[in-house]
């Protein structure tokens, strides 16, 4: 396993090392054929082989700097996953493997550790003279993987939100680097502990929601020119959720499917009866297991925006409103008190303190079809707010972009963008690097999306969930990690833990 801070490229450049390499690896590895010696590859364990885990695995397999050596999932194998298209996963695997017959004659959407292992080994077998490869270990329990696999450089966490913190902390305890899908955790205090561990362990970490966005740099340049005055508000909205939302626990309980370890799937969450409405890509809407739409999508838009604008101090308060539900009981419609799942749509408002280079401002989030009304500057051009978008409001003007700031314009566009064609950004032409974390880890450097840089966004997202659950404005002390105006709401900063899973 590579030492985190050793510059292996410098080491391998020495004549002695090159001579030694020639004697122990095939000559074509050194001869410029595009092959990378195992000593300069990042060995990765992929934890989570559901729809998103499989969807992203292809890019790792195709990256010659990565070697996937283990997979892990609490589900052995099944075809009952829910996804955005009937054949998207199948077709993606077929394309990566170069095998148009993969999954032929089978029904449903595949997932599970057997599928993940098969995917890895079939891909690597393509480059073997024998056409066979057996170099990917498979585990049901991530704790067993972390104990038994000694040559792992990094783990990639693709499990449901509620287990991200447990896995990340365990991996960092083993001095393994960590890459995780958003969020770092779906509880604020867990997120803080993961971030502190990232700082103290010396490991390299990466939150996949980070991306380099030149659109945000253009927005900042306009702000630095004083074109919108002082920042007052940021508005961000998404049409999500696209998954089904529930208002109460599903009943009756269902038998646990064969090959599915339900207790291990629950992880830190105390025992509850199994139901399919909790698992397989529908977990995000539950308070216990997910973070709602703001965690699902807000990380993508807000994390890089916070980074670009220098927003590092966490919000001091949050307030939220969600849709309500009624149901008929004995011929009478009654209000349903929903304390188990995120609402079908919501609005959240955070107050942020003065930052190093920004005044105090408010951040607004909208989802489920909610969005801000079009400002008059947009109506002047005969336009409405788009289905998803971002607006920055200043004392002198406004900037409008897509959900992640795509194609930003000063408002009103017809007047303020005249003569600024050179400043326009076509987001479709911007190259997005999704696996830049690989190079950073190989070079022993922290990534731009490091957990260490993600404290403010993690606090923000999780405090929004607290406000929804508390059903009132909550005031937050970021130093004491306490809700100061409602002691009862502090329970939402953490969770009740299953014995042995405490964080």
N, C-alpha and C positions, 0 to 999 in steps of 0.2 A: 504493500500500500504506500503510495507516494507520501512523503512528508509534506505537510501543508505549506511550509514556507521555503521549501527547496526549489530553486530555479532549475528545473530539470533540463530546460533547453540549453542553458549555459553549461551544465554538467555534461550533457551529451555532445557538446561541440568540441570537447577536448579530443586530441588525436588518440589518446590511449583508450578512451571510451569507444570511439568509432571503431578502432581496431578490434576491441573486445566484442562489439556488436556484430561485426562481420563474421566472427567465429561462432556466434550462437544463434543468429537468425538467418533465414535465407537471403541470398544476395539480392533478390528482386525487391526486398524491403528497403534496401539502401539505394537501389539503382534508379530511383526516380519514377517508379511505376504508380505512385499515388498511394501505396500501402504505407501504413504507419506502424512502427514497431510497438508491440504490446507495452513496452516500458514507457511509452509516451502517450498511452491512451488513458482515459478516465474510466475506471470500472464503476458501473452504476447498478444499483438494485432498484427496481421499479416496484413500489408498494402501492397496489391498487390497480386492478385490471378490469375495471368496468368500462363504460363507453368512452369516457374522456381519457382514461388510462391507455386504452388501445388506440384511440384516435391520435394521441401525441407520441405513441411509441415508435411509429414509422420514421419520424424525423430523427429520433435518437439512433435507430438502427442504421439509417443511411449516413449518419455522421461518422466518418472514419476515425475521428478522435475519441469516440465513445465505444465502450464494450459493455453491453448489458449482460450481466453474469448471474442475475437472480431476479425472480419475480415473486410477488406475495399477494394473496387475496384470501379473504375469509370464505369466499365462494369457490368451490372446486370448478364447476363449469355449468353453465345453463344458457338458454336462449330466450329468456324472459325479460331482458332489459328493455328500457324505454329510451328512445332517442329522438333526434330531430328529423330523421328520415328512416325509411324501412331498410334500406340497403347501404346507407352511408358508411358504416363501419366495415361491412363486408367488402364493399368496392375499394375502400382505402387500403385494406389489407391485401387485396388482390393486386392492386397497383404496386405496392411496395414489394411484394413477393414476386411480381412478374408472373403470377399464376392466376389466370382467369377462371380456374375451376375451384378455387378455394371456397369452401362452404357450399359447394354445389349440391343440390338435392336436399339441403337442410332448411328448416323454417326458423323464423324468429331472429332476434338480434343477439349475437353471442357476447359472452363475457366470462370472466373467472380466471383463476391462475393457470388452469390447464390450457386455456386458449392463449394466454399471454406467453406461457412457456413454448407452446407450439409455434407461435408467431416468431419468437426470437430464434429458435433453433432452425426453423425453415429458412429464415433469412440468411443466417450465417452459413447454412449448409450449401448455399448457392456458390460460395467461393471455395468449397472443399472438393478436391478431385473425386472423392468417394460420393459426393452429394449428400453426405450425412454429417450431423453435428449434434453433440450432446454435451453442451457446456453451460447450460442455464439451469441453476437450481430453482426449486419451487417450494414455497412455504405457505402454510395457512396462517401462521402467527408471526408477526413482524419481530416479536421479541426473540423467537428462536432464530430467525434469519440474522438478526444483529449479533447474536451470541456465536453462531456457528460459522458465519462467513467472515473470514479474516482478511480477505483481500479487497474489501469494498472501499472505494474512495468517497462515493457520494450515494445518497438515497434520494429518489424522487418520489414525493408523497402525492398520490392521486386518489386518496380515500375520501369518504365524506368528511365534512368540515369538523365535526365534533372530535375526530381522532387525530387531527393534524398536530396539535400540541404534544400529545402523548408520544407520537412517533418521532417528532423532531427532537424532543428532549432526550429520548432514549438514544437516538442516533448521535447526537452531539456528545452524550456521555461516552460514546465509543470513539470519539474524535473523527467521526465521519462528517463530511460536508452535507448540507441539506438544501434541496430544492423542493419547494412546495407550491401546489396550486393554492389560490386564494380561498379563504383567509388564512393567516397564520394561526388563528384560533377564533372560535365563535364565542369566546368569553374574554372580557377585557383583562381580567387578572391573569388568565392563562397566557394571553398574548404578551403581557409584560414579562412574565417569567421566561417565555421562550426567547424574547429579545435580550433579556439579561444573560441568559445562557449563551446566546450567540456572541455576546461581548466578552464573556469570561472564558469561553472554551477555546477561542482562537480558530474555530472552524469557519469555513466560508459558507455563506448562506445566500439564498436567492428566492424572492417572491415572484412567481411567474407573471403576475399582473403588471409588473413594471415593463415599460417599453420606452425606447427613445422616440420622442415626438417633436420633430422640428416645428410642428404647428404651435406647440406651446412656447417654443423659443421665439416664434414670430409674435405671438400674443404678448409675451414679456417685453419684447423690443418696443411694441406700440405703447405698452404701459410705461416703460422707461422714458419714452419720448413725451409722456404727459398727455397722450391723446385722449385718455378717458378720465383724467384727473386721478383722485385718490380712490382706491378700491372700496366699494361699499358692500357689494353682494356678489356671490357666485351662485348660479342656478344650474342644476344638472338633472336631466330626466331621461328615463328609459321606459320602453313599452313593456319590459319584463314585469311580472313573471310570465313565463310561457308554460310552466308546469302547473298541474292542478293544485289548488289551495284547499285546505280543509279547515273546518271550524271546530272540530272536536275529535277525540280519539276514535279511531276506527273500531267497529265492533261487528261481529264477534271476533275473537282471536282466531288465527289461522295456524295450522300445523307448520312447523319449520321445514322448509324444503330439504330434501336429502342433499348432502354435500355442502350445506350452508351453515356456518358456525354463527348462530344468532348472538350468543353471549359475547363472542369476540367482536362481532360487528358493533354491538352496543359499546364496547370498550369502557370508558369512564362513566357511562350513564347507567344508573341503577336498573335492575331487572324490570322489564315490562313485557306483556305478551307480544309475540311476533305478529306482524301484519305486512303484507306486500306494499301497502301504501307508505311505508317508511323507507324502503330501500330502492336500489336500482334506479338512481337518477331522480327520484322524487323526494329525497331527503331535505332539500334546501328550504322548503317552506315551513319546516317544523322548528320551533324554538330550541328544542333539545339538540337537533342534528345539523341544522343549517344556520344561515345568517340572513336569509331573505334576499330580495333582489338587490338591496344596497350592497350586500357582501358579494353577491354573484357578479355584479356589473360595476358597482361604484369603485372598486379597487382599480379597474382598468382605466377609468377616466380620471379619478382623483389622485391616485398615488403619483403618477408622473407629473400631474399639475402641481401638487404640493412640492415635489422636488424642484421643479423649474422655478416656481415663484418663491421658494424659500419658506414654505409654511411648515414649521417644525414644532410649534407650541400647540398642544392639544386644546380642544374646545372647552369652554367653561360651563356650557349648559347645552341641553338638547330638549326639544319638544317635538311631539309627533302626533299625527292623526291618521287613523286607518279606517277603512270601510267597515261597516257593521253588517250583521247578518240576523235575519229572523227566520224562524221555522214554525210550522204548524204543529201544535200539541193539543189533542182533544178539541179540535175545531177552533182553537185560539192561536193566533200568531204571537209568538213570544220572542223577545230579544235573546240572542245567544251570546253568552259571555265567553269569548274566545281567549283563553289563556294558554293555549298549546301551540298555536301556529301563527305565522305572519299573515297580515290581512291581504286581500286580493289586490289592494292598491293602498298607497300611503303617501304622506308628505312629512318630511323631517326638516327641522330647522336647528342648526347649531350656531352658537355664538363663539367666535374665535377672538382671543386677545390680540393685542398688538404684536406683530412679528418683528424680526430684525429690520426688515425693509418694507413692511406693510402696516397700515393702520388696522385697528380692530375692524372686523367685518363679519357678515352673516353668510352661512352656506345653506342652501336649500336643495333638498333632494325630492324628486317626484317619481313614482312608478305606477305600473298597472293602468296606464292610460291618462294619469294625471300629468299636467304640465303647466308652466306659467302661461298666462295670457300674453299675446304678442305685444311688445312695447310699441309705442307710437312711431318710433323710428323705423320699425319693420313694417308697420301698417302703411307708412308713407310710400313704401315700394310695392304695396298691394300684396304683401306676403303675411303668412301666419307662422307661428313657431312650428318647427318640423316635428316629426313623430318622436325623434330622440334628439337631444341637443345640449348645448352648453352656452350660457350667457354670463359674461362678466359685466357688472354694472359699476360705473364710477361716478364721481361727482360731476364729470363733464361729458361723459359719453359711454358707449356700450360696445362690446365685442360679441359677435355670434359665431358659433362653430357647430359642427356635428357633435355627437355624443362625446367623443374623445378629442374635441377641438378640431375635427377635420375641416379643411377648407375655410379657415377663419376669415371674417370680414368685419370691418368697422361699420357701425350703423349710424345713419342710413347708408347702405352700400352704394346707392346711386350717386350720392354726393361725396362721401368720404373715401371711396376706393378709386375715384377717378385719378389717373396718373400714377397709380400704385401697382400696375400690372406686374412689375418685377418682384413685388413683395407677396404676390398671391402664391399659395401653396396648393398644388393638386395632390391630395392625399393618396390618390390611386397610384401615383408615380413614386411614392415614398417606399423604400425598401425597409421591411420590418425584420429585425434579427430576433428570432425566437429562441435560439440556443446559444446566445453569447456567453451564458454562464459557464459553458464548457471551457472556453478559452481562459476565462478568469480563474477557474479552479485549477486548470493545468499550470497556470503561471503563478499560483499561490497568492492571488489578489482578490480582495473583496469585490463583489459585483456592484454595479450601480443600483440594483434592486435588492441589496442586502437587507436582512431583517433589521440590522442595526439602524437603517435609515427609515424603517417602516413603523416606528412607534406612533407617530401622529395619525397616520391613516388607520392603523389598527385600533387605536383608541376611538377615533371618530366613528368608524363603522359600528363597533360594538356598543358605543354609547347611544347611537341611534336606536339599536335594538332594545336597550334598557329603557329609553323614553317610550317606545311603543308598548312595552310590557308594563311600565309603571302608570301609563295613561295620564301623565302629567309632565310638566317641565321638570327636568332634573338638573340640579346644579352640581358640577363636578370639580373636585380639587385634584388636579393631575399629579400633585406631589404626594398628597396623602392617600391617593387612590380611593376616594370616598365620595359618595353622594351626600352632600352636606345638608340638603333641605328635606330629605325623606329617608330616614334610616331603613325603612322596609325595602326600599329599592336597591339597597346594597347587595341583596341576595342575587340580583340579576347580573352582578359583575362576575359572579363565579357560578358554581353548580354544586349539587349534591353528588358526591362521588361514590362509585362502586368500590367496595373494599379491595384494596390492593392497587387501585388506579389513581390514587390521590395525586394532585399536582400542587 
